[in-house]
Amino acid sequence: MLNEFRQDIVSGDWVLISTERAKKPSPKETIKFYQDKETCPFENPQKSDHKDPILAYNKGKKITWQGKFKSEWTTQIVKNKFPALKEGLCTSVRNVGPFLVTDGLGFHELVITRDHEKSFAQFTNEETREVLHAYKERYNAISKDECGDYILIFHNRGRLAGGSIYHNHSQILSMPVVPPGILKNMVGAKDFFERTGEKIHEMLIKWEISQNKRIVCENDKFVALCSYVSRTPYEVRIFSKKQSSNFGNTPDDDMVFLAEILNKVLRKIHLALDGVDYTFFIHTAPIKKNNSDFYDFYNWHIEIMPRFSIAAGMELGTNVFVNTVDPDEAAKLLREASI
């Protein structure tokens, strides 16, 4: 049995790896999340009062939307009808008593794929590459907005992951502040570089490859691994082997390899863990206009977190995640999963 606290070398956060907790009683059944195609608001977004797409693709090719398309699209990006942030003129941070406040301005968009019954675990590499290209194009377009300081791209699959609609979709948000979790990662990576002269993710990738215990899979451009300090059971992180802080700078040729490894990991998770709910998000550096090398000590990556339960008292009360599966064993199970 493994029972130890491990500290993330980038963020400084502590994680408790406690395999004994896996014996804790839990519900025997989970409710599978499904919604009918006929009542789905994303089956035909424009019929559900979404405006024309900001960006649309059909089988890998960008298309010009003319209002006449019914089934000739495979991915489209629309404004969220119920946005967490709203577009508007930039405002300054202000004081309200002892607190700092700024208006909730930014972009909130949906990336919707066409097939109601398919999610990433069933996508072809070409279908996933199309979505990744859509992410990248909107990331770079939104980066030009003067108000935004950070852009988050994420995907929730299933109720435990916070999904409210079954149909496959992702979200893109920009915000006028840098979230504290991102800021901690930037500070940790910068401090490590200043102390050692090494880039922290380059060092970690080399160490994980040399250990060869937690690698799930890799290709010429990317490596997928279960981090030594995994916050949740079977958490996987996908890193570019070539250091880059900004997801938007990823070469188009590398997207082929990114789609391949993301598909492989998500299929392994789906098959090995019986269709478990999950969240994935792209961890990239904050926007630094006109200075793309400012965060050169950081490496953007994708984090995939299977979701087996909602957060409990220890997580909420201390911000310490409890992981009940040894990351070595998690990687072994996923690595050996047949797809």
LUMTORMI-602382 format. One record per atom (N, C-alpha, C, O): x, y, z; residue in one letter. Coordinates in steps of 0.02 Angstrom, whole numbers, plus 32768, in hexadecimal, padded with zeros to 4 digits. Example, Ala and Ser with C-alpha at 12.3 -4.5 7.8 and 13.67 -1.06 7.14 Angstrom:
<recs>
82947EE48186A
82677F1F8186A
82947F5B8186A
82C87F5A81A7A
82827F908162S
82AC7FCB8165S
82858002818AS
829E80398192S
</recs>
This chain:
<recs>
802A7FC48000M
800080008000M
802C803F8000M
805F80428022M
8017806F7FD9L
803C80AE7FD5L
801680E47FFBL
7FDA80ED7FF1L
803981078027N
801A813A804EN
804D8172805BN
80728170808CN
804E81A5802EE
807F81DA8037E
8067821A8015E
804282197FE4E
807D82528031F
807282938013F
80AA82A07FDFF
80E482927FEDF
809682B97FA6R
80C782CC7F72R
80B883147F5DR
807F83287F55R
80ED833B7F54Q
80E583817F41Q
80F4838A7EF7Q
812783737EDEQ
80C683AB7ED5D
80D083BC7E8FD
810883EF7E89D
810584247EA8D
813B83DF7E63I
817684097E60I
8169844B7E3AI
818F847A7E42I
8134844D7E12V
8124848A7DEDV
80F784B87E16V
810884F27E22V
80BD849E7E2CS
808C84C87E4FS
809A84CF7E99S
808485007EB9S
80BE849F7EB6G
80C8849F7EFEG
808F847E7F24G
809384787F61G
805B84687F01D
802284487F22D
803584027F3BD
805E83E07F1ED
801683EF7F73W
802083AC7F8EW
7FE7837E7F79W
7FAD83937F74W
7FF783407F6BV
7FC7830B7F5BV
7FD382D17F8BV
800C82BF7F99V
7F9D82B47FA4L
7FA282797FCFL
7F93823B7FA4L
7F5B82327F8DL
7FC682117F9AI
7FBC81D17F78I
7FAC819E7FAEI
7FD8818C7FD6I
7F6E81877FB0S
7F58815B7FE6S
7F3081227FC8S
7EF381267FC1S
7F5380EC7FB6T
7F3180B47F96T
7F02808F7FC5T
7ED5806B7FAFT
7F0D80978006E
7EE080798038E
7E9A80958032E
7E698072803FE
7E9580D4801DR
7E5380F48016R
7E2980D47FE0R
7DEC80DD7FDER
7E4880AF7FB3A
7E22808D7F7EA
7DF2805A7F9BA
7DC280467F7AA
7DFE80457FDAK
7DD180157FFBK
7D9380368017K
7D648014802DK
7D92807A8017K
7D58809D8033K
7D18808A800FK
7D1880867FD1K
7CE1807D8033P
7CA3806C8012P
7C8E80A27FE0P
7C9580DE7FEEP
7C75808D7FA7S
7C5E80BB7F74S
7C20809E7F52S
7C1580627F56S
7BF880C87F31P
7BBD80AE7F0FP
7BCE80777EDDP
7C01807B7EBAP
7BA580437EDBK
7BB2800B7EAFK
7BA1801B7E66K
7BBD7FFB7E39K
7B75804A7E5AE
7B6080597E17E
7B6980A37E09E
7B6280CD7E36E
7B7780B37DCBT
7B7980F87DB5T
7B4481027D80T
7B3280D57D5BT
7B2A813E7D7EI
7AF6814E7D4DI
7B1681667D0DI
7B3981997D0CI
7B0C81417CD7K
7B2881547C97K
7B0181907C7CK
7AC381927C7EK
7B2581C07C63F
7B0981FF7C4CF
7AFB81FB7C02F
7B2881EF7BDAF
7ABB82057BEFY
7AA982067BA8Y
7A6E82347B9DY
7A4182397BC7Y
7A6E82567B65Q
7A3682807B51Q
7A2482707B09Q
7A5082637AE0Q
79E382707AF9D
79CC825F7AB6D
79E382927A83D
79E882CE7A90D
79F082787A48K
7A0582A37A10K
79CD82D479FEK
79DB830D79ECK
798F82BE7A04E
795682E779EEE
794E83267A18E
793583597A00E
796383247A57T
795A835E7A83T
799C83817A91T
79A083AD7ABCT
79D1836F7A6DC
7A13838A7A7AC
7A1B83D07A5DC
7A0F83D97A21C
7A2F84017A85P
7A3784457A6BP
7A74844E7A3EP
7A7A84817A1CP
7AA1841C7A3DF
7ADD84217A13F
7AD883F879D3F
7B0683F979ABF
7AA183D479CBE
7A9883AE798DE
7A9583DD7951E
7AB283CF791DE
7A7184137959N
7A7084497927N
7A71848B794DN
7A3D84A7795CN
7AAD84A4795EP
7AB284DD798BP
7A8A851A7974P
7A6F853E799DP
7A8785257932Q
7A648561791AQ
7A18855B7924Q
79F7858E792DQ
79FE851E7923K
79B785157932K
79A8851D797CK
796F85267990K
79DD851A79A5S
79D6852479EDS
79EA856B7A01S
79FE85777A3AS
79E2859979D1D
79EC85E079DED
7A3585F579E8D
7A43862B7A02D
7A6485CA79D3H
7AA985E179D0H
7AB386087990H
7A9685F8795CH
7ADB863B7994K
7AE986637958K
7B16863C7929K
7B308607793BK
7B1F865778EDD
7B4B863578BDD
7B90862C78DBD
7BA586537905D
7BB385F778C7P
7BF485E878E5P
7C28861F78DAP
7C28864278A7P
7C538625790BI
7C8E864F7904I
7CC0862E78D6I
7CE5864E78B1I
7CC185EC78D9L
7CF085C378B2L
7CCF858078A6L
7CAE856578D2L
7CD88564786AA
7CBA8523785AA
7CE984FC782CA
7D0D85177803A
7CE684BA7835Y
7D0D848B780DY
7CE0845577F1Y
7CAC8445780EY
7CF4843A77B8N
7CD483FF779CN
7D0A83CF7785N
7D2C83DC7753N
7D11839877A9K
7D4183647799K
7D8783807790K
7DA98371775FK
7D9C83A877C0G
7DE183C177C0G
7DEC8402779BG
7E23841E77A0G
7DBB841A7777K
7DC384577751K
7D97848E776FK
7D5C8484777EK
7DB484C97776K
7D8E85027790K
7D5B8517775BK
7D6C851A771FK
7D1E85267770I
7CE985397741I
7CCE857F7752I
7CD18595778CI
7CB4859F7720T
7C9385E07729T
7C4985D27735T
7C2785B4770CT
7C3185E9776EW
7BEB85DC7781W
7BBD860D775EW
7BC6864A7762W
7B8B85F3773BQ
7B5D861D7716Q
7B158611772BQ
7AE786267708Q
7B0C85F07762G
7AC885E5777BG
7AA385AD775AG
7A6A859F776DG
7AC2858C7729K
7A9E85587704K
7AB585127717K
7A9984E17700K
7AE8850D7742F
7B0284CC7754F
7AD284A97786F
7ABC84C877B6F
7AC4846A7778K
7A9B844377A6K
7AC3840977C4K
7AC183FD7800K
7AE683E7779AS
7B0E83AF77B3S
7B5683B37799S
7B7E838677A7S
7B6683E77774E
7BA783EB7753E
7BDD84097780E
7C0E84257767E
7BD5840577C1W
7C09841A77EFW
7C1A83E0781DW
7BF083B6782AW
7C5783DF7835T
7C6C83AB7864T
7C8383C878A7T
7C8283A578DAT
7C99840778A7T
7CA9842B78E4T
7C95847378DCT
7CA3849178A8T
7C758490790EQ
7C6784D7790CQ
7C7184F67951Q
7C6884D67984Q
7C8585367950I
7C8E855B798EI
7C5C85947990I
7C5785BC7962I
7C35859679C7V
7C0385CA79CFV
7C0B85EB7A13V
7C2B85D07A40V
7BEE86267A1AK
7BED86467A5BK
7BBF861F7A8AK
7B8A86087A76K
7BD486197AC8N
7BAA85F87AFAN
7B6D86237B08N
7B73865F7B16N
7B3186057B05K
7AF4862C7B13K
7AEF86407B5CK
7ACC86707B6DK
7B11861B7B87F
7B1086297BCFF
7B5786347BE8F
7B71860B7C0EF
7B7786697BD3P
7BBE86727BE0P
7BCE86837C29P
7BA986A67C4AP
7C0786677C40A
7C20867B7C82A
7C4186BF7C7FA
7C4486E37CB1A
7C5986D27C43L
7C7787147C39L
7C5687347BFCL
7C3D87127BD0L
7C5687767BFBK
7C3687997BC4K
7C6887C87BA3K
7C9487E57BC3K
7C6087CF7B61E
7C8C87FC7B3CE
7C7B88447B4CE
7C4188557B58E
7CAD886F7B4BG
7CA288B67B5AG
7CE388DB7B5BG
7D1888BE7B51G
7CDF891C7B66L
7D1B89467B69L
7D4389367BA9L
7D2689287BDDL
7D84893A7BA3C
7DAF892B7BDCC
7DA1895B7C16C
7D9589967C0CC
7DA389407C52T
7D9D89697C8ET
7DD9895C7CBBT
7DFA89287CB5T
7DE7898A7CE8S
7E2089837D15S
7E0C895E7D54S
7DD1895B7D67S
7E3E89417D74V
7E3389247DB7V
7E27895D7DE8V
7E4A898F7DE6V
7DF689547E14R
7DE489887E44R
7DDF896B7E8AR
7DDA892E7E92R
7DDF89957EBAN
7DD889807F00N
7D9089867F16N
7D6F89B97F09N
7D7789537F38V
7D3789557F5BV
7D4889437FA3V
7D4E89087FB4V
7D4E89757FCDG
7D6689698011G
7DAC894C800DG
7DD789677FECG
7DB78914802FP
7DFA88F5802EP
7E0588C77FF2P
7E3A88A97FEBP
7DD388C17FC5F
7DD688907F8FF
7DE688B07F4CF
7DD688EA7F40F
7E0788897F21L
7E11889D7EDBL
7DD9887F7EB1L
7DC688457EBAL
7DBE88A77E83V
7D8588927E5AV
7D9188AA7E12V
7DAB88E07E07V
7D7F88807DE2T
7D7D88957D9CT
7D4288747D7BT
7D2C88407D91T
7D2888927D46D
7CEC88787D25D
7CFA88367D03D
7D3288297CEBD
7CC7880B7D00G
7CCE87C97CE3G
7CCA87CB7C97G
7C9A87B27C7AG
7CFC87E97C78L
7CFC87F17C30L
7D2B87BD7C0FL
7D6087AD7C2AL
7D1687A57BD6G
7D3F87747BB2G
7D15874E7B80G
7CDB875E7B75G
7D33871D7B61F
7D1286F37B30F
7CFD86B17B51F
7D2086987B7DF
7CC486967B3BH
7CAE86547B52H
7C8D86337B16H
7C5686447B02H
7CB186027AFAE
7C9B85E37ABCE
7C9585977AC3E
7CB585797AEEE
7C6C85797A98L
7C6285307A97L
7C7F85147A57L
7C7685307A21L
7CA384DD7A5DV
7CBD84B97A23V
7C9584797A1EV
7C9D844B7A46V
7C68847579ECI
7C38843F79E6I
7C4A841379ABI
7C56842C7974I
7C4B83D179B5T
7C5783A3797ET
7C1483867967T
7BE38387798CT
7C13836C792BR
7BD3835D7909R
7BAF831F7923R
7B7383227930R
7BD382E8792CD
7BB482A8793AD
7B9D82A47983D
7BC682A979B1D
7B5D829C798DH
7B41829B79D1H
7B5B826079FAH
7B6182667A37H
7B6A822979D9E
7B7A81EC79FEE
7BC581E27A09E
7BD981B47A2CE
7BEE820D79ECK
7C37820379F1K
7C5782387A1DK
7C4882737A18K
7C8582217A47S
7CB0824F7A6CS
7CF8823F7A59S
7D0482177A2DS
7D28825F7A7BF
7D6E82587A66F
7D8682107A66F
7DAF81FD7A3CF
7D6D81E77A93A
7D8481A17A97A
7D71817A7A58A
7D8F81467A4AA
7D4081937A32Q
7D2B817179F4Q
7D41819679B5Q
7D35817F797EQ
7D6181D079BDF
7D7681F87984F
7DB081D6795EF
7DD981B2797CF
7DB381E4791DT
7DEF81D478F8T
7E24820A7906T
7E13823F7921T
7E6181FC78F5N
7E95822E78FEN
7E86826E78D6N
7E9482A578EDN
7E688266789CE
7E5882A07872E
7E2282CA7893E
7E2583087891E
7DF182AA78B2E
7DBC82D078D4E
7DD782F67910E
7DC58330791CE
7E0382D77936T
7E2182F9796FT
7E4F83327957T
7E5083677976T
7E7483277922R
7E9F835C7908R
7E77839978F3R
7E8D83D278FDR
7E3C838E78D7E
7E1183C678C3E
7DFE83F07901E
7DFF842D78FEE
7DEC83CE7937V
7DD983F27974V
7E1584187990V
7E0E845279A5V
7E4F83F97990L
7E8C841A79A9L
7E9D8458797FL
7EB2848B799AL
7E948453793EH
7E9F848E7913H
7E6E84C57924H
7E7F85007924H
7E2F84B27933A
7DFD84E47946A
7E1185067988A
7E0D8543798FA
7E2784DD79B9Y
7E4084F979F8Y
7E77852D79EAY
7E7485657A02Y
7EA7851879C3K
7EE1854279B7K
7ECE85837993K
7EE785B979A5K
7EA3857F7961E
7E9185BB793CE
7E6D85ED7969E
7E7B86297966E
7E3F85D57992R
7E1C860279BER
7E4A861C79F6R
7E4486557A0BR
7E7685F17A0EY
7EA686077A41Y
7ECF86437A27Y
7ED686757A49Y
7EE8863C79EBN
7F11867279CFN
7EE986B079C0N
7F0286E879C7N
7EAA86A879AAA
7E8086E2799DA
7E6F870779DEA
7E72874579E1A
7E5C86E17A11I
7E4987007A51I
7E8587207A73I
7E7E87517A97I
7EC087047A67S
7EFD871F7A86S
7F0A87677A73S
7F2C878C7A97S
7EEE877D7A3CK
7EF987C17A24K
7ECD87F47A49K
7ED888317A44K
7E9C87DB7A6FD
7E7188087A96D
7E9988297ACDD
7EBC88077AF3D
7E95886A7AD3E
7EBE888F7B03E
7EA988837B4CE
7ED0888F7B7AE
7E6B886C7B56C
7E5388637B9BC
7E6988217BBBC
7E6F881D7BF8C
7E7487EE7B92G
7E7F87AC7BACG
7EC587A07BC6G
7EF687B57BA6G
7ECB877E7BFFD
7F0C876C7C1BD
7F1787207C1AD
7F5087097C1DD
7EE086FA7C15Y
7EE886B17C14Y
7EB086917BEBY
7E7686A87BEEY
7EC0865C7BC6I
7E8F86377B9FI
7E9085EE7BB6I
7EC585CF7BB9I
7E5585D57BC7L
7E4E858F7BDDL
7E2685697BA9L
7DF0857F7B95L
7E4185307B93I
7E1D85027B67I
7E1284C27B8EI
7E4284A47BA6I
7DD384AC7B94F
7DC6846F7BBBF
7D8C84487B9FF
7D6384627B79F
7D8A84087BB2H
7D5683DA7B9AH
7D3E83B07BD5H
7D67838F7BF6H
7CFE83B17BE2N
7CE083877C16N
7CB8834F7BF6N
7C8F835B7BC9N
7CC283127C0CR
7C9B82D97BF3R
7C7B82B67C2ER
7C9D82967C56R
7C3882BB7C34G
7C1482987C68G
7C0182C57CA3G
7C1D82FA7CADG
7BD182AD7CC9R
7BB682D37D02R
7BEA82E27D37R
7BEE831A7D50R
7C1382B07D48L
7C4582BA7D7DL
7C7A82EC7D67L
7C9D83097D91L
7C8182F57D26A
7CB083277D0CA
7C91836B7D04A
7CB1839A7CECA
7C5283727D18G
7C3083B37D12G
7C0B83BD7CD1G
7BF283F37CC4G
7C0683887CA8G
7BE2838E7C69G
7B9783937C73G
7B7A836B7C98G
7B7883C37C53S
7B2F83CB7C58S
7B0C83B67C18S
7ACF83AC7C18S
7B3183B07BE1I
7B15839B7BA1I
7B3F83607B87I
7B7C83637B87I
7B1D832C7B71Y
7B3F82EF7B5BY
7B6782F97B1CY
7B9E82DE7B15Y
7B4C831E7AECH
7B6B83267AABH
7BB283407AB2H
7BBF836E7AD9H
7BE183237A8DN
7C2883347A94N
7C34837F7A86N
7C2383987A51N
7C5383A07AB6H
7C6383E77AAEH
7C9A83FA7ADFH
7CA383DA7B13H
7CBE842E7ACES
7CF2844A7AF9S
7CE284947B04S
7CB484AF7AE5S
7D0884B37B30Q
7CFD84FA7B3DQ
7D3F85207B3CQ
7D7485067B4DQ
7D3B855F7B26I
7D74858C7B25I
7D5F85CB7B4BI
7D2D85EB7B3AI
7D8685DD7B7EL
7D78861A7BA4L
7DB786457BA6L
7DEF862C7BABL
7DAD86867BA2S
7DE386B47BB1S
7DCF86DE7BECS
7D9386EA7BF7S
7DFF86F37C13M
7DF087197C50M
7E2287517C5AM
7E5B874C7C43M
7E0D87857C7DP
7E3887C07C85P
7E6987BA7CBFP
7E8B87EB7CD0P
7E6E87807CDDV
7E9D87737D14V
7EC087317D07V
7EA687077CE2V
7EFA87277D24V
7F1C86E77D21V
7F0786BE7D5EV
7F1386D47D96V
7EE786847D55P
7ECF865C7D8DP
7F09864A7DBCP
7F4186407DA5P
7EFC86467DFDP
7F3286387E2DP
7F5685F77E21P
7F9285F27E2CP
7F3185C37E0AG
7F5285837DFCG
7F8585897DC4G
7FBA856A7DC8G
7F7485AF7D91I
7FA285BA7D5AI
7FDD85E47D72I
801785D67D61I
7FCF86177D99L
800486437DB2L
8036861B7DDCL
807286267DD7L
801D85ED7E06K
804985C47E2FK
8078859A7E03K
80B385927E13K
805D857F7DCCN
808685587D9FN
80BC85827D7EN
80F5856C7D76N
80AA85BF7D6AM
80DB85EB7D4BM
811385FD7D7CM
814E85FC7D6BM
80FF860E7DBAV
813086217DEDV
815E85E67DFDV
819A85EE7E03V
814085AA7E04G
8167856F7E13G
8199855F7DDCG
81D3854E7DEAG
818385627D9DA
81AF85537D65A
81E785877D5FA
822085767D50A
81D585C67D6AK
820785FC7D66K
823B85F57D9EK
827785FB7D91K
822485E97DDBD
825285E17E13D
828285A77E08D
82BE85AD7E16D
826985707DEDF
829385367DE0F
82C885477DACF
830285357DB4F
82B4856B7D77F
82E3857F7D43F
831985AD7D5EF
835485A67D4EF
830485DC7D88E
8335860B7DA4E
836585E97DD4E
839F85FD7DD9E
834E85B57DF8R
837985927E27R
83A985627E05R
83E3855C7E18R
839085407DD0T
83B685087DB4T
83CF85147D6DT
83FD84F37D56T
83B185457D4AG
83C1854E7D03G
83A0851C7CD6G
83AB851D7C9AG
837684F07CF2E
835184BD7CCBE
830884D17CC4E
82EB84F17CF0E
82EA84BD7C8BK
82A384C67C82K
827F848A7CA2K
828F84517C94K
825084997CCDI
823684677CFBI
8214842D7CD7I
821C83F37CEBI
81EE843B7CA2H
81CB84057C80H
81FB83DB7C55H
81F1839F7C4EH
822E83FB7C39E
826183D47C16E
828283A27C45E
828C83687C34E
829283BA7C81M
82B1838F7CB3M
828283567CC7M
8297831C7CCAM
824283667CD3L
821283337CE9L
820682FF7CB3L
820182C47CC2L
820283147C74I
81F782E57C3EI
823382B57C38I
822982797C31I
826F82D07C3BK
82AB82A67C38K
82AC82757C73K
82BC823A7C6AK
8299828D7CAFW
829982617CE9W
826682297CE2W
827481EF7CF1W
8229823B7CCAE
81F582087CC3E
820981D47C8EE
81FD81997C97E
822781EB7C57I
823C81BB7C23I
8273818E7C3EI
827481527C2FI
82A181AA7C65S
82D781817C82S
82BB814F7CB5S
82D481177CBAS
828981637CDBQ
826981367D0BQ
824380FE7CE8Q
824480C47CFDQ
822081117CB2N
81FB80E17C88N
81C880B87CB0N
81BE807D7CA3N
81A880D97CE1K
817480B87D08K
812F80D57CFAK
80FD80B17CFDK
812C81157CEBR
80EB81377CE7R
80DC81507CA0R
80AC81767C96R
8103813B7C6EI
80F4814D7C29I
80BA81227C10I
80BB80E57C15I
808781427BF6V
804D811E7BD9V
805A810F7B90V
805080D77B79V
807081427B6AC
808181397B23C
80A581787B0CC
80A581AB7B2EC
80C481747AD2E
80E681AE7AB6E
80EC81A67A6BE
80E4816F7A50E
80FA81DD7A49N
810A81DC7A02N
8144820C79F6N
816682207A26N
8151821D79B8D
818C824679A9D
818A828B79CAD
81BE82A879D8D
814E82A679D6K
814782EB79EDK
812D82F37A34K
813A83267A54K
810982C17A4DF
80E882C87A8EF
80F1828A7AB8F
80FE82537A9FF
80EA82937AFAV
80ED825B7B29V
80B382627B5AV
80A482997B72V
8092822A7B6AA
805B82297B9AA
807082017BD7A
808C81CA7BD0A
8064821C7C12L
807B81FA7C4FL
804B82077C89L
802682397C8AL
804D81D97CB9C
802B81E47CF9C
805D82057D28C
808E81E57D3CC
805182437D39S
808182697D61S
808E82477DA4S
806182297DC2S
80CC824B7DBBY
80DF82327DFEY
80B382507E34Y
80A782317E67Y
809A828E7E28V
806E82AF7E58V
802982B77E38V
800D82EE7E36V
800C827F7E20S
7FC982817E03S
7F9682937E38S
7F9682777E6FS
7F6B82C27E27R
7F3982D97E58R
7EFD82AB7E5CR
7EDD82A77E90R
7EED82897E26T
7EB4825C7E25T
7ECA82197E08T
7EFC82167DE4T
7EA581E37E17P
7EB781A27DF9P
7EB881A67DADP
7E8981BF7D8EP
7EEE818D7D8FY
7EF581867D46Y
7EF981CA7D23Y
7EEA81CF7CE7Y
7F0E81FE7D47E
7F1A823E7D26E
7F5482367CF5E
7F8782177D04E
7F4C82527CB8V
7F7F824E7C84V
7F8F82957C6DV
7F6382BF7C65V
7FD082A27C62R
7FE582E27C47R
800A82D57C05R
803482A77C00R
7FFB82FD7BD3I
801A82F77B92I
804783337B87I
802F836C7B87I
808783277B7DF
80B8835D7B73F
80D5835A7B2DF
80E083257B11F
80E283957B12S
810A839A7AD6S
8153838D7AE8S
816C83A57B1AS
817583677ABEK
81BC835A7ACAK
81E783977AB9K
8220839C7ACEK
81CA83C47A92K
81ED84027A82K
81D1843A7AADK
819584487AABK
81FB845A7AD4Q
81E5848D7B04Q
81C184C67AE1Q
81DB84E37AB1Q
818584D67AFAS
815F850F7AE2S
812D85237B17S
810A84F77B31S
812A85627B28S
80FD85787B5ES
80B685857B45S
808785877B6DS
80AE858F7B04N
807085A87AE8N
805085757AB9N
806C85667A85N
8016855C7ACCF
7FF2852C7AA2F
7FE685487A5CF
7FE985227A2BF
7FD985887A57G
7FCB85A67A16G
800585A579E6G
7FFB85B079AAG
8041859979FEN
807C859679D3N
808B854F79BAN
80BD85457998N
8061851F79CBT
806D84DA79B6T
806B84D4796AT
803984E7794BT
809F84BC794AP
809F84B57901P
8066848978E9P
805584587909P
804A849A78AFD
801384727894D
8028842A7889D
800083FC7893D
8066841F7874D
807D83DA7869D
807C83B178A9D
8072837578A7D
808783D278E2D
808883AE7922D
8041839A7938D
803A836E7962D
800F83BB791DM
7FCA83AC7930M
7FB78364791DM
7F8D8345793EM
7FD7834978E9V
7FCB830378D6V
7FDF82D5790FV
7FBB82A77920V
801982E3792DF
803282BA7963F
800B82C679A4F
8001829879CBF
7FF5830479AFL
7FCE831379EBL
7F8A82F079E8L
7F7482D37A19L
7F6A82F279AEA
7F2982CF79A6A
7F32828479B1A
7F08826479D1A
7F6782687997E
7F748221799EE
7F7A820C79E7E
7F5B81DC79FCE
7FA382317A0DI
7FAF821C7A52I
7F73822C7A7FI
7F6482067AADI
7F5082637A72L
7F1482737A99L
7EDF823D7A8EL
7EBF82267ABDL
7ED5822A7A4FN
7EA581F47A40N
7EB881B37A63N
7E8E81927A81N
7EF781A27A5FK
7F0E81637A7CK
7F0281637AC8K
7EE981317AE3K
7F1481997AE9V
7F0B819C7B32V
7EC181997B45V
7EAF81747B73V
7E9781BF7B22L
7E5081C17B34L
7E2E817E7B25L
7E00816B7B49L
7E43815B7AF1R
7E2881197AE4R
7E3D80E87B1AR
7E1680BE7B30R
7E7C80ED7B2FK
7E9480C17B65K
7E6D80CD7BA5K
7E59809E7BC7K
7E63810C7BB7I
7E3D811E7BF3I
7DF681047BEDI
7DDB80E87C1DI
7DD7810D7BB3H
7D9280F87BA9H
7D8B80AC7BB1H
7D5C80947BD1H
7DB980877B93L
7DB3803E7B93L
7DCA80207BD5L
7DA97FF37BF0L
7E0180397BF1A
7E1C801C7C2EA
7DF1802D7C6BA
7DEF80077C9CA
7DCE80677C69L
7DAA807F7CA3L
7D5E80827C97L
7D3B80A77CB8L
7D47805A7C67D
7CFF80507C5DD
7CDA80917C4FD
7CA7809F7C6FD
7CF380B97C20G
7CD080F57C0CG
7CCC812A7C42G
7C9B814E7C46G
7CFF81307C6BV
7CFF815F7CA4V
7CF781A77C8BV
7D0C81B97C55V
7CD681D07CB5D
7CD382187CA7D
7D1982367CADD
7D43821C7CD1D
7D24826C7C89Y
7D66828C7C8DY
7D6282D57C77Y
7D3382EA7C56Y
7D9482F97C8CT
7DA0833E7C76T
7DE683417C58T
7E1583237C73T
7DED83647C20F
7E3183767C0CF
7E3583C07BFDF
7E0383DF7BE9F
7E6F83DC7C08F
7E7884237BFBF
7EBF84307BE4F
7EEC84097BF1F
7EC784677BC1I
7F09847A7BA7I
7F2784AC7BD7I
7F0C84E37BE1I
7F5F849B7BF5H
7F8484C77C22H
7FB884EC7BF8H
7FEB84CF7BE6H
7FAB852B7BEAT
7FDA85537BC3T
7FEC85917BEBT
7FCA85A27C1CT
802085B37BD7A
803685EE7BFCA
800486277BF2A
7FDF86287BC1A
800286577C20P
7FD986927C16P
7FED86B77BD6P
802486AE7BBDP
7FBE86DF7BBEI
7FCB87067B82I
7FFE873D7B93I
7FF487637BC2I
803287417B6DK
806387777B75K
806E87957B30K
8097877C7B09K
804B87C97B22K
804A87E67ADFK
808F88027ACDK
80B088227AF6K
80A387F67A8FN
80E188117A72N
811F87F77A96N
815588167A92N
811987BF7ABAN
815387A47ADCN
814987597AE7N
813E87427B1FN
814D87337AB0S
813B86ED7AB2S
816C86C37ADCS
815B868B7AF0S
81A886DD7AE8D
81DA86B77B0ED
81D986C67B59D
820386AD7B7ED
81AA86EE7B6FF
81A987037BB5F
81A386C77BE4F
81C286C77C1AF
817C86957BD0Y
8173865A7BFAY
8199861E7BDFY
818185E57BE3Y
81D386297BC3D
81F985F47BA2D
820D85BC7BD2D
821F85867BBCD
820985C87C12F
821B85967C44F
81E385647C50F
81EB85347C75F
81A8856E7C2FY
816D85457C3AY
815E851D7BFCY
817085317BC4Y
813C84E37C03N
812984BA7BCAN
80DE84AD7BCDN
80C584907BFEN
80B984C37B9AW
807184B67B9AW
8065846B7B95W
808F84457B7DW
802B84547BAEH
801B840D7BACH
7FD084037BB5H
7FAB84317BC6H
7FBA83C67BA9I
7F7483B37BB4I
7F7183887BF3I
7F99835A7BFCI
7F4183977C1EE
7F36836E7C5AE
7EF2834C7C54E
7EBF836D7C46E
7EF0830B7C5DI
7EB382E37C59I
7EA582C57C9DI
7ECF82A17CB9I
7E6B82D57CB9M
7E5B82BF7CFDM
7E1A82967CFCM
7DE482B37CFAM
7E1F82537CFFP
7DE3822B7D09P
7DC0823F7D4AP
7DE182507D7CP
7D7E823B7D4AR
7D5882527D84R
7D2E82187D9ER
7D0082007D7DR
7D3E82017DDAF
7D1B81C97DF8F
7CEB81E07E2FF
7CBE81BA7E42F
7CF4821D7E47S
7CC982357E7DS
7CCF82817E7FS
7CFB829F7E61S
7CA182A07EA4I
7CA682E77EAEI
7CD982F57EE6I
7CEA82C97F0CI
7CF083337EE9A
7D2183457F1CA
7D0483397F63A
7CC983467F6FA
7D2E83207F8FA
7D1883127FD4A
7D3783458004A
7D5683757FF0A
7D2D83388045G
7D3F83698078G
7D88837C8078G
7D9A83B68080G
7DB4834A8070M
7DFC835A8073M
7E1083878038M
7E3583B88041M
7DF783777FFCE
7E0883A17FC2E
7DED83E87FCBE
7E1184187FBEE
7DAF83EE7FE0L
7D90842F7FE7L
7DAD84578021L
7DB48494801EL
7DBE84338057G
7DD484568093G
7E1E84688092G
7E32849780B5G
7E468444806BT
7E8F8450806DT
7EAE845B8029T
7EE9846E8024T
7E8884507FF3N
7EA484517FAEN
7ED9841C7FA4N
7F0384227F77N
7ED983E87FCDV
7F0483AF7FC3V
7EDB83777FA3V
7EAB835F7FC0V
7EEE83647F66F
7ECC832D7F44F
7EE082EB7F63F
7F1882E37F7AF
7EB182BC7F65V
7EBF82797F7CV
7EB982497F40V
7E8482457F21V
7EEF82267F31N
7EF081F87EF9N
7EF781B27F15N
7F2681A37F3AN
7EC881867F04T
7EC781427F21T
7EEA810E7EF6T
7EE880D37F06T
7F0981247EC0V
7F2A80F47E92V
7F73810A7E89V
7F8181437E78V
7FA180DC7E93D
7FE880E87E88D
7FF280FB7E3ED
7FDE80D57E12D
801081357E2FP
801A81497DE9P
804181167DC0P
803581107D84P
806E80F17DDFD
809280BB7DBBD
806180877DA1D
806580707D68D
803280737DCEE
800180407DBBE
7FCF805B7D89E
7FB880387D5CE
7FBE809B7D90A
7F8F80BA7D61A
7FAD80BA7D1BA
7F8A80A87CEBA
7FEC80CD7D15A
800C80CE7CD3A
801080887CB5A
8006807F7C79A
801F80577CDEK
802580127CC6K
7FE37FFA7CA9K
7FE17FDC7C74K
7FAC80087CCDL
7F6A7FF27CB5L
7F5980147C72L
7F427FF37C44L
7F6580567C6EL
7F5580797C30L
7F8480657BF7L
7F6E805C7BBEL
7FC3805D7C07R
7FF4804A7BD4R
7FE280077BB4R
7FEB7FFD7B78R
7FCA7FD97BDCE
7FBB7F967BC4E
7F747F8F7BA8E
7F627F597B8FE
7F4C7FC37BADA
7F077FC07B94A
7F087FB97B48A
7F287FE07B25A
7EE57F877B2ES
7EE17F7C7AE6S
7EAE7FAB7AC7S
7E767FB17AE0S
7EC17FCB7A90I
7E937FF97A6DI
7E917FE77A23I
7E6D800779FDI
</recs>
